[in-house]
Each structure stands twice: as structure tokens, then as C-alpha cells.
Amino acid sequence: MKTGALAAASAAAVPHTVDLGASPLRELNQALHNLPQDTNETAWRVLNPEGRHAIAVGVDAPVTIEIDGHVGYYCAGMNKRAKVTIRGNAGVGVAENMMSGEVRVLGDASQAAGATAQGGLLVIDGDASARCGISMKGIDIVVKGSIGPMSAFMAQAGNLVVLGDAGEALGDSLYEARLFVRGTVKSLGADCIEKPVTDQDREILKGVLSRADMLEEVSVDAFRLYGSARRLYHFHVDNVDAY
Amino acid sequence: MCGIVGLFLKDPALEPQLGSLLAEMLGVMTDRGPDSAGFAVYGGGRDGFSKLTLRAASAASLVDLAHDLGAGIAAKVEGQLHDTHVVVSLPAAAEGAARAWLAEHRPDVAVVGAGKRIELYKEVGLPKDVGERFGLSHMGGTHGIGHTRMATESAVTTRGAHPFSTGADQCLVHNGSLSNHASVRRTLRAKGLAFETDNDSEVAAGYLTWKMREGASLSEALEAGLEDLDGFYTFVVGTENGFAVLRDPIACKPAVMAETDQYVAFGSEYRALVGLPGIENARMFEPEPGKVYAWERA
């Protein structure tokens, strides 16, 4: 019993290292997909990603995956329960359709970060470009830098927290997601309006910042909240110009 | 989907490696465009001389072309053969006569690029093979752009391959598709521009040539394009002294750039830039939608 626990501890301390310069990406993803729910191989490290697409996509296990370098499209897409850290920039669609778990990008993220994701936490230390959080369905996204145009387009649920500025047409045609922005907003999209921050909103924001380990450095009072005016929910002939 | 690469060197020490760096970038973008490939390299140029890049169906039909052309127009013409293309160097004053002679005596030969420094090559086939056929990795220069094509708007032919050149030392590559190219082409034809294909990207190249002929700078021409060209695009445009990048106002097509003290590099995806020296420490950024970026050497 004791030996087993020690072995598990040592397996966790020494990450399973995969060099994508030397072995195929398919093998890495297959190995991650094969992990049982109670796996002891809980620490993974990926070297030389060199912008490859679809790294660590579809993982469904409570493991940590550290990727040393820039990744291509859809990294950690469909993630469940894994904690993925990207020590570099991420290409299009990082953590798209994430269900749970956590993805951290230590550099910048390209377009459509966190697209359609249903749960989990995505933290981007740098900037995110266009369409960040497009059609988000419950994920919490924290961007320490700024976000590009058309972010949170048709966002349905979840929280987008931006410490920097937002580009044009923020929250166009959105449903019920909350968009907290600390900096300036270049323009709001159709049916997106500024809303008063209620105590409940403040608690939600506090919760997200706490999970992102940022509560001490960021004041929840510094944010403005944007959300849906709910005028486009149903077709109404008076709104025809807005469609 | 198409792939674009571009490399603008700031450090002259890298100039002999321009072709080999560009060849690697182009090869990586095969996934984005396996139909055809092409590239423009801005190499050496001499004052008073023009370079014409000429293309024919086979190398054999080009072997004697420089000699025949020289005899035909009574000028000193030097030729450098690269597979199905030959780059001829001739006195700039004789360029008009050379074009006329080619049109009359060698209608099978197309002028794909012209200018003081530009050399332009394109063929159907996998990008890596196309690069090797023309010996791209042995070419030097100050800057170059390349394209891998997945055809959407017109046929997979060499004529439909990018880059397109419609003016001296100018060329354009395009990822995307234009929806108003037919009407813009008609307008430009009325203004005297000639088009070789029914390709939408050639219209964009022609549009910029026309704007610059009217006195616009490259940046101004691209700014005007934001109004007049409708559709999806990332353009990379080469001129004698530099290159420029423009994405459509909703940034439909991908683009990533890297800048160091030695170079500015463009790729449709970061993967294309992985082999560049010092890329680990480069300043990486995505060009913003609807904003013109231009680099020129003094």
C-alpha cells in the first residue's frame, strides 16, 4: 500500500515527457485518450510543439499537461477535467468546446479562444485576438491583456473577464453571458448594452478571479459589465433592422 | 484555404539564405494549398536594366530564348533558366521591344513578372516540389513572398497560381475569395489594365497597380482596397523595396507575424515560421483586421 502511494507520488513528480520533435502527435493524443479515470500518470510534459494543430485535444482525465512552446489550432479542444498549460502562444480555437478543467495560455491567443465551450476555466496571460468567446456556453474566460473585435459573438452563458480593452462589436447578438471589461470598449455589437453591476454579479466575478488566482491583484470594482438587452431573443417585426 | 508566407530581411547577412528560409516556410504550408505554388524573390538588380520572368510549357522551349530575343531586338539579353521559367535581363529601354517581339514570335511564352529586381515563379504541384524544380533554396535576395493554393475561384492551372504581378516589381498573393471581382475587373479593363486569367486575386493585384499608377502609395492603395474590394482576404504584397500586409475588416483568414532585429516574417500559421533563426525570441503578433502594415527598406 505504502509502496503504491510512493510510486504514485514519484510518477506525479516526474512528468511523462513527450517530445513532438521525435514522436508523432497522434501517439501523444492516443496515449492521453487511453488514460483511465484513476490513472497514476497524472503529469505530462510536451516538448517542441512547434505550432502543431490539435495538441491534447479531447482529453478526459484529471491530469496536468504542460506544453513548452507555441501551439497551433484547437489546442486542448473538448477538454474535460485536465489542466493544460501552454508556455507560449496558442493558435485559433484554443480550448474550443471545453467541458471542464482548466487551460492556461502564458502568451497570446489567436482567434476564437474558448469558442462554444460549455465549462471550465480559460486564462490567457497575454492578448486574445478576434472572436474570443464566440458562442460561449458556460465557460469562464479571463484575459489579462485585451481582446479583439467581435468577441463574445452570440455568447450564451458563462463569464468573459477582460483586464485590458475590448475591440469592436463586443457581444454582438449575445444571449446571457456576462462580459466584464476593465478597460475601454471600442464599440458594442447589436443588442449588447452596459448593465449595472449587482452584488450577485460582483460575487460571480469574484469567484472567477479567485479560480484564476487573481483576486489579490485585481479589484472587482474596477470592471464594467456588459450583457444582453434581450431585444433579439425572438423575432419581432419592429426589430427587423437589427437582424 | 490557401497558405501565404513572406520574409523581409533587415539583416543583409541573411540575404544569401533568403531562398532556403522561404523554401522551408513554403513547404510547411503544403497542407493549406497542395494544388499549386509560387513565389517571388527580390534579388539583385542593376540600374538601367530590366528583368523579365518568362514561362513556357517546357524548359526545352526556353533554352534558346534569350539568344533569339537578343538577336530579335538587337540588344544584349542574358538568360538564366530555371525549369519552365527563364529570367532574362535586358536594357530597360528595350523592354517594350522585347514584349512586342515575344508577343509576335513566341506567343507560347508568358511574361509572369517584370521589374528591376523581381523574379517570379509558379507551377502546378506540391509546394515542396515546385520550390525544388526552380531551385528556390539556392536563391538570395532581400525579401520574398510565396503562396500555396487550394483553388476555389478558378481552375488549377499554372496561370491561376499565385503570385500575380500586374506592375513593375509588384506582386500579390491572396488567401480568401473576392465576391466583386467581375465588376472590378470590368472597371479596370475600362481603365486600360489587361488581365490574363479569370482569377479573383489577379483583380486585386490589378487594382493596386492601377491605384499606384494614379499616384497612390502602396499603403494608400491598400487603404482604398478596403472600400472597393469585397470579400475575404489576407493579402501580402511585394514591391521593389518592401512588402505590405492587409486583412479584411473581419479578419476572415489567418495571419501571424514575427519580427526580430534580423527580419519581419509572415505566415498563415505559426508553423511556417518555426525554422526561422531566433524565432523563439521574436515579437509575435497577429495583424489587426482592416489595418495596413508595410515595411520598406530605406
Contacts between the chains, C-beta under 8 A, distances in Angstrom:
chain1	res1	chain2	res2	distance
A	50	B	271	6.6
A	50	B	274	4.6
A	51	B	269	6.3
A	51	B	270	3.8
A	51	B	271	3.8
A	51	B	273	7.7
A	51	B	274	5.8
A	52	B	271	7.0
A	70	B	270	5.4
A	70	B	284	7.6
A	72	B	269	6.2
A	72	B	270	6.5
A	72	B	271	6.0
A	73	B	269	7.7
A	89	B	270	7.0
A	89	B	284	5.8
A	91	B	256	8.0
A	91	B	269	6.7
A	91	B	270	6.2
A	92	B	254	6.4
A	107	B	284	7.6
A	108	B	284	7.0
A	108	B	285	7.6
A	108	B	286	7.7
A	110	B	254	7.4
A	110	B	256	7.3
A	110	B	286	6.2
A	111	B	251	6.9
A	111	B	254	7.4
A	111	B	286	7.8
A	129	B	251	7.5
A	129	B	286	4.9
A	130	B	250	7.5
A	130	B	251	5.0
A	130	B	289	6.6
A	148	B	251	7.6
A	148	B	286	8.0
A	148	B	288	7.4
A	148	B	289	7.9
A	149	B	250	7.4
A	149	B	251	7.4
A	149	B	289	6.3
A	150	B	250	6.8
